[in-house]
Amino acid sequence: QVQLVESGGGLVQPGGSLRLSCAASGFTFSTYAMRWYRQVPGKEREWVAFIGNTGLYTTHADSVKGRFTISRDNAKNTVYLQMNSLKPEDTAVYYCNAVYDSTSYWGQGTQVTVSS
C-alpha cells in the first residue's frame, strides 16, 4: 500500500523556520523524483521544489528560492523541505508528490500558517 505522509507543519511567526518531512512507503522511493507543492483555498496548486531520485539535482520556484531547500534521505525513504524566513504568503497546505514515468503519488498535506 503506497503512502506519503507529510508532517512538520504548524503555526510560525513571520521570519521563522519550519522543516517539513514526507515519509514514503509501499514503493521504491529511491527511483522516484520528488516534488513539494502548496495550495491555498480557492487557488491552484503551486509547485514549490523538485529533487531528482538521487538527490543530486534540485530546483526551487522563484517565490521560495534562497529561503526553502528540498533534500532527501533515500535510506530513510523521506524527503524534506527546510523553510526559512517564512512570510505570511507562504501560508498554505503543503503536499509532497512522488513521480516516476507516468506514475504519481500524493500525500494528504500538512498545514503551514505564517502569522504573528
N, C-alpha and C positions, 0 to 999 in steps of 0.2 A: 504494500500500500504506500503510494507516494505521499510524502508530507513535506511541506515547507512551513516552518513555524518561526514567525518573527517575534522578537522580544526586545526590550530596552527602551521602548517609547515612554513618554510621560510628559509632565509639565516642567518647563525650564524657563528661566528668565532670559530676556534678550542678552546676547553676548555669551551665554552659557554653552555647554557642550553635552552631547549625548552620544552613546555608541549603540547602534542597532546591531542585532545579531539575527541571522536566519539559519536555523538548523535544518538540514536536509536528511531525508531518509527514504528508502524504498526505490532508489535508482542510483546509478553510478555517478556520483556527484562530480568526480574529477574529470569527467568527459563533457560536462555541461558548462557553457558560458553562463554567467550570472548577471542580472541587472537589478537595480533598485529603481522603483517608480514611486511617485506620490500622487495623491489625489485629494482635492478639496471638493466638498459637496457642491454639485452644480457645475463642476468644471471637468474637462477631460483629464484622464490620467496622464501625468507628465513624466517622461524619462529623466532620471537623475544621474545614474552612473552605470558603467559596464566594466566587467572584468572577464578576461579570457579564461579558458579552463585551467591553464597552468598558473595563472596569476601574473604572468609576465607583462601582459598588456592591459592597461586601464584607460578609461576616458570618462570625463565628467561633463555634465551640462554646464553651459556658461554661467547659469544662475547660481551654481554652487562651487564653481572652480576656485581652488585656493582655500576653501572652507571645509569641504567634505572630502573624505578619502575612502574609496572602496578597497577592500582587501579580502582575502580568503585563506582558509586553512583546510587543505584537502584531507589532511589526517583527521580532522575533526568534523568534516562534512559541513562546514559552516562558512558563511560569507558575512562580512561586517560592513557597516557604514559608520565611520567616525565623522561626527558632525560638530564642528567648532564654529564659534562666532555666530551663533544662531540668531535669526531675525524673525520677527512676527510673521513675515511672509513665507517662512519655512513651515508654518503650521499646516499639517495635512495628515492623512493616513498614508503610511509608508508600506510598500509591498515589495517583496523580493520575487524574482522571476527566474526560472531556470530554463535554458534553451539549448536544444541540440537538434540540428537539422530542422525538421518540421514539428518537433515535439516541444511543448511549452507547458511548464507547471507554474502555478501561482500560490503564494501564501495567503493567509487570511487578513494580513495587515496589522500594523501597530500604530496607534495614535501618537503623534508628536504635537504638542501645543507649546508655542513660544509666546509667553505673555508675562507682563510684570504685575 
